[in-house]
């Protein structure tokens, strides 16, 4: 029926209208290069790590912080061993970190653990020593120049800085590769062009730096939604903060390999986006009408928490609803047309995601540590991985999600990663 085609034409037009600006981002990233930052005098920082049963990986992270090409005496490491039942705290201390153990089964989540760390730092008198705080997850590894590069951006006046998020297990399977390619795309083709045009970047979970003055302004870490990083990003943008991107600060983290684990993680993310949208959505819409860079940043952030998968969900529901209406009310079965329209929509999405993944894979090829065959093979599964967000997004509308620790077991050093290449 023609009305199904019209529905999909309208949805396609909306999709293009909302996300056409990302084509400009792509062109900026491909054809412009950011200006290198000059060397900067070293400043004193604290590295904050929240860990729950992470004895398999936390030692490598602490060692990679100690191995930085940056004055070792200017970086102190603090670990919150959060409801741990293993040897995380003991191992972290053995590697030179200051460890605070937290046991609280009511306030569960990374946001509460971070607030606990800041309370301990203030109580001990250590908080004022630091110009800024790095935020890491226990499964992270840092490139040797990570802190030196972030320090350059910080010295340039940026009070919040996020880095280049890479993966240490891209080649494990189609799930880890899907995550990895998407995070690389976020870094190079979203945050990089944002930085070049002077609008705020998005903090993505880990590997970022926040000035002490921002923490003081916020009264610690009052961000406790399921996606506390997104909440922090949106709150910062709405309060007038600029979030910088530092492409030379490279961090590696571990991606899930189990679909069940991935499902629960992305269910939490999707539910968290809905929480953030409910809390900040109206303010973001109002901020868009202020105009200027701040207004544009509000639009950009709204698109970041209202992803394309929402339009895909709308496409599916409207098409199925239209087909049922035609069958029940008009007595005209249109299942052949319905199948064709859904195939057209999902086929278009597959091609779009394949193009996005291809550009990212080619430009970031030398940063991806696995064999060439697996890089290319997982390119073609990347759109399928992204499409699995559709059932996750549907489930997030109806199912309760809660923070659960992700089990990490990929114990690799930087040398291990480079040998794998």
GIQUICOR-V507902 format. One record per residue. N is the residue number from 1. RES is the residue in one small letter. SS is DSSP state (H for helix, E for strand, C for the rest). OMEGA is omega in degrees with one decimal (none if undefined). Layout:
N,RES,SS,OMEGA + N,RES,SS,OMEGA
This chain:
1,x,C,-175.5 + 2,x,H,-176.2 + 3,x,H,176.1 + 4,x,H,177.1 + 5,x,H,179.0 + 6,x,H,177.4 + 7,x,H,-177.0 + 8,x,H,175.7 + 9,x,H,178.3 + 10,x,H,179.7 + 11,x,H,177.8 + 12,x,H,178.3 + 13,x,H,177.4 + 14,x,H,178.6 + 15,x,H,-179.5 + 16,x,H,-178.2 + 17,x,H,-176.7 + 18,x,H,-169.4 + 19,x,H,178.4 + 20,x,C,-178.8 + 21,x,H,179.6 + 22,x,H,172.5 + 23,x,H,176.4 + 24,x,H,175.9 + 25,x,H,-179.9 + 26,x,H,-179.1 + 27,x,H,177.8 + 28,x,H,-178.5 + 29,x,H,-177.1 + 30,x,H,-168.7 + 31,x,H,177.0 + 32,x,C,177.2 + 33,x,C,178.0 + 34,x,C,179.8 + 35,x,C,177.9 + 36,x,C,179.7 + 37,x,C,179.8 + 38,x,C,174.6 + 39,x,C,-176.9 + 40,x,C,176.5 + 41,x,C,-177.6 + 42,x,C,176.9 + 43,x,C,-175.5 + 44,x,C,-177.6 + 45,x,E,169.4 + 46,x,E,174.7 + 47,x,E,-176.9 + 48,x,E,-178.4 + 49,x,E,172.6 + 50,x,E,-172.4 + 51,x,E,173.6 + 52,x,C,-179.3 + 53,x,C,-175.4 + 54,x,C,-176.9 + 55,x,C,-179.3 + 56,x,C,-170.3 + 57,x,C,-169.3 + 58,x,H,179.5 + 59,x,H,179.3 + 60,x,H,177.6 + 61,x,H,-178.6 + 62,x,H,178.4 + 63,x,H,180.0 + 64,x,H,173.8 + 65,x,H,178.6 + 66,x,H,-176.0 + 67,x,C,-178.0 + 68,x,C,173.1 + 69,x,C,-174.6 + 70,x,C,-177.9 + 71,x,C,-173.9 + 72,x,H,-178.9 + 73,x,H,-178.1 + 74,x,H,178.0 + 75,x,E,175.1 + 76,x,E,-174.4 + 77,x,E,178.7 + 78,x,E,-179.0 + 79,x,E,168.1 + 80,x,E,174.7 + 81,x,E,-165.4 + 82,x,E,179.6 + 83,x,C,-176.9 + 84,x,C,175.0 + 85,x,C,179.4 + 86,x,C,-176.1 + 87,x,C,-178.2 + 88,x,H,-176.3 + 89,x,H,-179.4 + 90,x,H,-178.8 + 91,x,H,179.7 + 92,x,H,177.1 + 93,x,H,-179.6 + 94,x,H,179.3 + 95,x,C,171.0 + 96,x,C,179.7 + 97,x,C,169.6 + 98,x,E,-172.3 + 99,x,E,170.5 + 100,x,E,-179.5 + 101,x,E,-177.3 + 102,x,E,177.1 + 103,x,C,-178.2 + 104,x,C,-177.0 + 105,x,C,177.9 + 106,x,C,179.0 + 107,x,C,-173.4 + 108,x,C,176.5 + 109,x,C,-177.3 + 110,x,H,-179.4 + 111,x,H,178.5 + 112,x,H,179.0 + 113,x,H,178.2 + 114,x,H,178.7 + 115,x,H,176.3 + 116,x,H,178.4 + 117,x,H,179.9 + 118,x,H,175.9 + 119,x,H,180.0 + 120,x,H,179.2 + 121,x,H,177.5 + 122,x,H,-178.6 + 123,x,H,-178.7 + 124,x,H,-178.0 + 125,x,C,-177.1 + 126,x,C,-172.6 + 127,x,H,-176.7 + 128,x,H,-178.4 + 129,x,H,-166.8 + 130,x,C,174.8 + 131,x,C,-178.8 + 132,x,E,-175.9 + 133,x,E,173.1 + 134,x,E,179.3 + 135,x,E,-179.4 + 136,x,E,168.1 + 137,x,E,-171.2 + 138,x,C,-178.2 + 139,x,C,-176.4 + 140,x,C,166.1 + 141,x,E,-178.6 + 142,x,E,167.4 + 143,x,C,-174.8 + 144,x,C,-177.0 + 145,x,C,-173.5 + 146,x,H,-174.7 + 147,x,H,178.6 + 148,x,H,179.1 + 149,x,H,178.4 + 150,x,H,179.1 + 151,x,H,176.8 + 152,x,H,-179.7 + 153,x,H,179.1 + 154,x,H,-180.0 + 155,x,H,178.2 + 156,x,C,176.0 + 157,x,C,-180.0 + 158,x,C,-174.6 + 159,x,C,174.3 + 160,x,E,-176.6 + 161,x,E,174.7 + 162,x,E,-173.4 + 163,x,E,-177.1 + 164,x,E,-174.8 + 165,x,E,179.3 + 166,x,E,-176.2 + 167,x,E,176.3 + 168,x,C,177.6 + 169,x,C,178.4 + 170,x,C,-170.0 + 171,x,C,-177.1 + 172,x,C,176.6 + 173,x,C,-174.4 + 174,x,H,-179.8 + 175,x,H,179.1 + 176,x,H,178.3 + 177,x,H,178.5 + 178,x,H,174.6 + 179,x,H,-172.0 + 180,x,H,-177.9 + 181,x,H,179.0 + 182,x,H,178.1 + 183,x,H,175.9 + 184,x,H,176.8 + 185,x,H,178.1 + 186,x,H,-178.1 + 187,x,H,-170.2 + 188,x,H,-172.0 + 189,x,H,172.4 + 190,x,H,-178.0 + 191,x,H,178.8 + 192,x,H,177.6 + 193,x,H,175.4 + 194,x,H,-179.5 + 195,x,H,-175.8 + 196,x,H,178.9 + 197,x,H,173.8 + 198,x,C,174.6 + 199,x,C,-171.6 + 200,x,C,173.1 + 201,x,C,179.7 + 202,x,C,175.2 + 203,x,C,-174.9 + 204,x,C,167.1 + 205,x,C,-171.1 + 206,x,C,176.2 + 207,x,C,178.9 + 208,x,E,-175.4 + 209,x,E,-179.9 + 210,x,E,179.6 + 211,x,E,177.4 + 212,x,H,-178.7 + 213,x,H,177.6 + 214,x,H,177.9 + 215,x,H,178.6 + 216,x,H,179.9 + 217,x,H,-178.1 + 218,x,H,-178.8 + 219,x,C,-177.7 + 220,x,C,-179.4 + 221,x,C,-174.6 + 222,x,C,-174.7 + 223,x,C,-170.7 + 224,x,C,174.0 + 225,x,C,-175.9 + 226,x,C,175.0 + 227,x,C,-174.1 + 228,x,H,178.0 + 229,x,H,177.4 + 230,x,H,177.7 + 231,x,H,178.0 + 232,x,H,179.4 + 233,x,H,-176.6 + 234,x,H,179.6 + 235,x,H,-179.7 + 236,x,H,179.8 + 237,x,H,-179.0 + 238,x,H,179.9 + 239,x,C,174.8 + 240,x,C,177.7 + 241,x,C,175.1 + 242,x,C,179.5 + 243,x,E,-177.2 + 244,x,E,176.2 + 245,x,E,179.3 + 246,x,E,-175.3 + 247,x,E,179.6 + 248,x,E,179.1 + 249,x,E,-172.0 + 250,x,E,179.0 + 251,x,E,178.3 + 252,x,E,173.9 + 253,x,E,-175.1 + 254,x,C,178.9 + 255,x,C,177.8 + 256,x,C,176.2 + 257,x,C,178.6 + 258,x,C,-180.0 + 259,x,H,178.5 + 260,x,H,178.5 + 261,x,H,178.2 + 262,x,H,178.9 + 263,x,H,-177.6 + 264,x,H,179.8 + 265,x,H,-177.1 + 266,x,H,172.6 + 267,x,H,176.9 + 268,x,H,179.0 + 269,x,H,-177.9 + 270,x,H,177.3 + 271,x,H,177.9 + 272,x,H,176.6 + 273,x,H,178.0 + 274,x,H,177.1 + 275,x,H,179.9 + 276,x,H,179.1 + 277,x,H,179.4 + 278,x,H,-176.6 + 279,x,H,-170.9 + 280,x,H,-172.3 + 281,x,H,-177.9 + 282,x,H,178.3 + 283,x,H,177.3 + 284,x,H,178.4 + 285,x,H,177.9 + 286,x,H,179.7 + 287,x,H,179.4 + 288,x,H,-175.1 + 289,x,C,175.3 + 290,x,C,-179.1 + 291,x,C,179.2 + 292,x,H,-177.6 + 293,x,H,-180.0 + 294,x,H,177.3 + 295,x,H,177.4 + 296,x,H,179.2 + 297,x,H,177.6 + 298,x,H,176.0 + 299,x,H,-178.3 + 300,x,H,179.0 + 301,x,H,177.8 + 302,x,H,176.8 + 303,x,H,-179.9 + 304,x,H,179.9 + 305,x,H,175.2 + 306,x,C,-168.1 + 307,x,C,-178.0 + 308,x,H,-178.0 + 309,x,H,177.9 + 310,x,H,177.3 + 311,x,H,177.0 + 312,x,H,176.3 + 313,x,H,178.0 + 314,x,H,178.5 + 315,x,H,-178.3 + 316,x,H,-177.1 + 317,x,H,-179.0 + 318,x,H,178.4 + 319,x,H,178.7 + 320,x,H,177.9 + 321,x,H,177.8 + 322,x,H,179.1 + 323,x,H,178.8 + 324,x,H,177.5 + 325,x,H,179.9 + 326,x,H,-178.5 + 327,x,H,-172.3 + 328,x,H,-174.3 + 329,x,C,-175.9 + 330,x,C,-179.2 + 331,x,C,178.1 + 332,x,C,178.4 + 333,x,C,-177.6 + 334,x,C,-174.2 + 335,x,H,176.0 + 336,x,H,177.4 + 337,x,H,178.5 + 338,x,H,-179.7 + 339,x,H,-179.1 + 340,x,H,-178.7 + 341,x,H,177.2 + 342,x,H,177.5 + 343,x,H,178.0 + 344,x,H,-178.6 + 345,x,H,-177.6 + 346,x,H,174.3 + 347,x,H,177.0 + 348,x,H,177.8 + 349,x,H,179.9 + 350,x,H,-178.6 + 351,x,H,179.4 + 352,x,H,180.0 + 353,x,H,177.6 + 354,x,H,176.9 + 355,x,H,179.1 + 356,x,H,179.6 + 357,x,H,-179.4 + 358,x,H,179.5 + 359,x,H,-179.9 + 360,x,H,-178.2 + 361,x,H,-178.1 + 362,x,H,-175.2 + 363,x,H,-176.8 + 364,x,C,-173.7 + 365,x,H,-174.1 + 366,x,H,178.0 + 367,x,H,-176.9 + 368,x,C,-172.6 + 369,x,C,169.0 + 370,x,C,-177.0 + 371,x,C,-176.0 + 372,x,H,-178.4 + 373,x,H,-178.1 + 374,x,H,175.6 + 375,x,H,-176.5 + 376,x,H,-178.4 + 377,x,H,-177.1 + 378,x,H,172.1 + 379,x,H,-176.1 + 380,x,H,173.8 + 381,x,H,-179.2 + 382,x,H,178.3 + 383,x,H,179.1 + 384,x,H,176.7 + 385,x,H,-178.6 + 386,x,H,179.3 + 387,x,H,177.3 + 388,x,C,172.6 + 389,x,H,-178.3 + 390,x,H,177.5 + 391,x,H,176.7 + 392,x,H,-179.5 + 393,x,H,177.4 + 394,x,H,-179.3 + 395,x,H,-178.4 + 396,x,H,178.8 + 397,x,H,-171.2 + 398,x,H,-175.2 + 399,x,C,175.2 + 400,x,C,177.6 + 401,x,C,177.8 + 402,x,C,-179.2 + 403,x,C,175.4 + 404,x,C,179.8 + 405,x,C,174.9 + 406,x,C,-178.5 + 407,x,C,179.6 + 408,x,C,-177.0 + 409,x,C,-177.9 + 410,x,C,-177.6 + 411,x,C,-178.0 + 412,x,C,170.9 + 413,x,C,176.4 + 414,x,H,178.3 + 415,x,H,177.3 + 416,x,H,179.7 + 417,x,H,-176.0 + 418,x,H,176.3 + 419,x,H,-179.2 + 420,x,H,-179.0 + 421,x,C,none
